[in-house]
Amino acid sequence: MNSQALIDHFSNYMALDDQEIKALETRLTEKRIKRKQFILQEGDVCKQYTFVVEGCFKMYRVDPKGKEHNLQFAIENGWIADIGSFHLERPSELYIEAMEQSVVLQIAKPDLLYLYTNFPAFDRNFRVLIENAFVALQKRLLQTISSTAEERYLDFLNHHANLFNRISNVQIASYIGVTPEFLSKIRKEIASK
C-alpha cells in the first residue's frame, strides 16, 4: 500500500506515531482509478474521504442545461470528497471524476470515526484539513463575487500552477466561472500586455 505519502502529509500538521500509523493503515483502502472513472456520482452518498497518491480529479455539478461547474481539483497529496454528503449521509449533487489514471487511498466514515475516537492526532489533523478547506472556500467565494474574470484567471495560475498543464482550458474556464471563449479572450489580452 502507498500509505507513506499520506503519513508524510499528516506530518505537516501533527506527526503520527507507530501505533497511529498502524491503525490508519488497517483502515485505508487503496484503489487504482482509470481516467474518466467516477468515485462519486450525483445521487450517491459520499462514503469516503479520498487522498490522491497519484493522479488528478475534478469535483463538479451539472446544471439542468447540462453545463459542468467545477468546484475543486485534487492532485497528489490532496483530498477530495463531498463533505456535506459524507457527514450528513445524504445523496450528493456532485460528481468526482478522475482526469488521469490515479491511485488513491480512501477512508470510510466508520473508520474515520474510530480513528477520531481512539487517536486524538486524527481528530486534530482532519480538523486542520477541514478548516483549511473552509478558508479556501471563503476566499474563492469572495473572489467570485468581487474579482474580475481576469483576476480570477491570474489567481488560478498563481495558486494552481501545477494544474495548468494537466487540465484543459474548458476545465479552467468552468472553475473560474466563464465560458471557454471568454477565457480565450482573457488569455489573448494578457499576452498582448
N, C-alpha and C positions, 0 to 999 in steps of 0.2 A: 504494500500500500504506500502511496505517495504522501504520507502524513507529515513529512519533515517541513514542507512549505507552510503548512498550517501551524505547526508548532513554532516555527520561526516567526510567523505572522503574529501569533499571540504574544511572543516575546516583546513586540513593540508596545504592548500595554502592560501586561503582567505575566512574567515568565512562568511556565508550568514546571512543576517538579515531576519526578519519575512516576509517582502514583497517579497524578493528574493526567499525564501523557498516556499511561496505560488505560485509564478509564475512558479517555477520549477515543483512543484507537479502537477500543472494543465497541464503540457506539457509532462509528463512522461507516458509511458505505461509499466505496469508490465506484464510479461509473465512467465508462467511455461513451461519449455522446458524438453522434455523427453530425455533420454540417446540416442545417435546416431541421434538425430534430428538436422537438419541444420537450422541455422539462416541466412546463406548466401550460395549460390551455384554458381559455375562458370557460367558466362553468365548473372547473375542477377546484377542489380545495388545495391550497398550497400546504403540503405536508412536511416540507423540509427546508432548512436553510442550505444554500449551495455555495460552497467555496470553490473558486476556479483555480485549479492547479495549472492547467494548460488550456488555452483557447480563448474564445470571445463569445459573449452572449448579449442579447438585447432583450429588454423588457418593454412591452408596448401594449397599447389598447387599439382596437379597431373601432372606428366610429360607425354609425348607421350607414354612412355613404361608402364604407369600405376603405376609408383612409386610415393609414397607420400613424400612430402618435407615439414616438419613442420617449420613454421616461428615463431609462437607465441603460448603460452599457457596463459590462463587467468583464475584465480580463484577468490575467494571472494575479493572484493574491487579492482578488476582490470577492465580495459576497453578492449574491443576488437571491431575492425572494420577494413574494408579495406578502409583506409583513402583516397587512390587515387581514388577509385571508388566512395566513398562518396562525395568528394569535386568536382571531375570532372564530376560526374554523367555518368560514363562510365561503361560498363559491367566489372565485376570482373573476374579475372583469379583464384580466390581463393575460398576456402570453409571455412566456420566456422561451426564447429560441436560440439555438447555437448558430453562430455565424461562421464558425470554423470547427474542424474536428477538435474535440475537447476532452479533457479529463477533469472530473470534479470529485469533490468529497461532499457528501450530504449527511446532515444530521436531522433526524426526525424529532418532532415535538416531545414525545415522551422521553426520549434520550436526552434532549436538551434540558428538560425539567429535572431529570435525575441529576445531571451534572450541576445545575444551579443549586439544587438542594444539598448535595453531598460535597461539593468542591467550590468554595467561595470565589476562587480565581475565575471560574467560568462566568459566574454572575457578573463580576467586575468587567471582564473582557467583553462580554456581549453588551453590557450596559454602555460601555465606551463606544463600541461599534454602532449601536443604535443612536446614541447621542450625536456622533459624528455624521451619521446619515441624516438625522433630523436637521442639523446645522446646514448641511449641504442642500437639503431640500428647501429650507428657508431662503438661502442665498439664491438658489435657482428661481424660486417663485418671485422674489424681489426683482431679480434681473429680468425676468419675463415681463413684469408689469412696468418696469421703469427704464429699461435699456432699449436702444435701437437694435435692429436686426444685425447691423454691422458689429456693434459692441458685443452682442451675444455670440456671434461667429468668432470674433477675435478672442473672447474669453474661452470659448470651446477649444480653440487652437492652443491657447496658453495652458489650460488646465488638463487637456486631453491629447497632448501631442503624440503620446504613444498609441492613440487610436486612429490618428489621421490616415495612415496608410492601410489600415485594417478594415475600414468600413467605407461604404460608398457615400458620395455626396448626397444621395437621396436620403440616407440614414441620418446624416448630419443635419440636413435641412429639416427633417421631421423633428429631430431633437431640439433644434433652436426655434422651431415654430414658424418656418417659412416654406414656400414652395421650392422645389429644386431649381426652377427657372430664376426665382428671386435670389437664391444663393449664388447662382452663376453670375448674376449681375453684381452682387456684392463682391465676389472674388475679382471680377474684372475691374471694379472701381478701386479696390485695394491695390491691385497690381499696377494700376496706372498712377498711383500716388508716389 
